[in-house]
Amino acid sequence: MYAEGYNNYDQYRQIAVQTAGPGKLLLMLYDGLTVFLKQAVQAVKDGEFGEAHRCLIRAQDIITELMCTLDMKYEVAKNLFRIYDYLKGRLVEANVKKDSSIIEEVLGLVAELKETWEQIIEPSKVSASR
């Protein structure tokens, strides 16, 4: 039963990703990043360093994906790339030191970035539906 429920959720998630527009995909990446960062913080606090490592690597993978989506012909993309590079470096440091305060710093910055993107993406979604 559990496996069947998990498979249904996994199928739903795959369909959601396949049918989402670019803005929604971006927000989904930020949501996933937030989940892994929160899990990493908790794992470090619980002394589960293997789990913390796994979560931090997944978070770094998402940041790499965010970096790959940037169109570097725009100045804002270059600035975002530098921010993402900083976040990724901090996560590497957090992983080496197993320091939850560094992860929490990154989590705060990610929350600010996501909020900014939501303000940009959501109004365009409203105007597109009119």
C-alpha positions in Angstrom: 0.0 0.0 0.0 2.7 2.5 1.0 4.7 1.8 -2.2 1.6 2.3 -4.3 0.8 5.6 -2.6 4.4 6.7 -3.1 4.3 5.7 -6.8 1.1 7.7 -7.2 2.7 10.8 -5.6 5.8 10.4 -7.8 3.6 10.2 -10.9 1.7 13.3 -9.9 5.0 15.1 -9.2 6.4 14.1 -12.6 3.2 15.3 -14.4 3.3 18.6 -12.4 6.8 19.2 -13.5 6.1 18.3 -17.2 3.1 20.6 -17.4 4.5 23.6 -15.4 5.6 26.8 -17.2 9.0 28.2 -16.7 8.0 30.5 -13.8 6.3 27.6 -11.9 9.3 25.4 -12.5 11.6 28.0 -11.0 9.4 28.3 -7.9 9.3 24.5 -7.7 13.1 24.4 -7.7 13.1 27.0 -4.8 10.6 24.9 -2.9 12.7 21.7 -3.3 15.8 23.7 -2.3 14.0 24.9 0.8 12.9 21.4 1.8 16.5 20.0 1.5 18.0 22.9 3.4 15.4 22.5 6.3 16.1 18.7 6.3 19.8 19.4 6.4 19.5 21.8 9.4 17.5 19.2 11.3 19.9 16.4 10.4 22.9 18.4 11.6 21.1 19.2 14.8 20.2 15.5 15.3 23.8 14.5 14.6 22.8 12.6 11.5 25.7 13.7 9.4 25.2 11.2 6.6 21.7 12.5 6.0 22.8 16.1 6.3 25.4 15.4 3.6 22.8 13.9 1.3 20.5 16.8 1.8 23.2 19.4 1.3 24.4 17.7 -1.9 20.8 17.7 -3.2 20.5 21.4 -2.4 23.8 22.1 -4.2 22.4 20.2 -7.2 19.3 22.4 -7.3 21.5 25.5 -7.1 23.5 24.1 -10.0 20.3 23.7 -11.9 19.3 27.3 -11.1 22.7 28.4 -12.4 22.3 26.5 -15.6 19.0 28.1 -16.4 20.4 31.7 -16.4 20.7 33.5 -19.7 24.1 35.2 -19.3 23.5 37.9 -21.9 21.5 39.8 -19.2 23.3 41.6 -16.4 20.7 40.4 -13.8 21.6 36.8 -14.7 25.3 37.5 -14.0 24.4 38.9 -10.7 22.2 35.9 -9.9 25.0 33.6 -10.9 27.3 35.3 -8.4 24.6 34.9 -5.7 24.0 31.2 -6.5 27.8 30.6 -6.5 28.0 32.2 -3.1 25.2 30.0 -1.8 26.8 26.9 -3.2 30.1 27.8 -1.6 28.4 28.3 1.8 26.7 24.9 1.5 30.0 23.3 0.8 31.4 25.0 3.9 28.4 23.9 5.9 28.8 20.4 4.8 32.5 20.3 5.7 31.9 21.9 9.1 28.5 20.4 9.7 27.3 23.9 10.8 23.6 24.4 10.8 24.0 28.2 11.2 25.5 28.4 7.8 22.6 26.4 6.3 20.2 28.7 8.1 21.9 31.7 6.6 21.5 30.1 3.1 17.9 29.3 3.9 17.2 32.9 4.7 18.7 34.1 1.5 16.9 31.5 -0.5 13.6 32.6 1.1 14.3 36.2 0.0 15.1 35.1 -3.5 12.0 33.0 -3.8 9.8 35.8 -2.5 11.3 38.2 -5.1 10.6 35.6 -7.9 7.0 35.1 -6.6 6.4 38.9 -6.8 7.7 38.8 -10.4 6.0 35.6 -11.5 2.6 35.7 -9.8 1.4 39.0 -11.2 2.2 37.8 -14.7 0.2 34.7 -14.1 -2.8 36.9 -13.1 -2.6 39.1 -16.1 -2.1 36.1 -18.4 -5.4 34.6 -17.2 -7.4 37.7 -18.1 
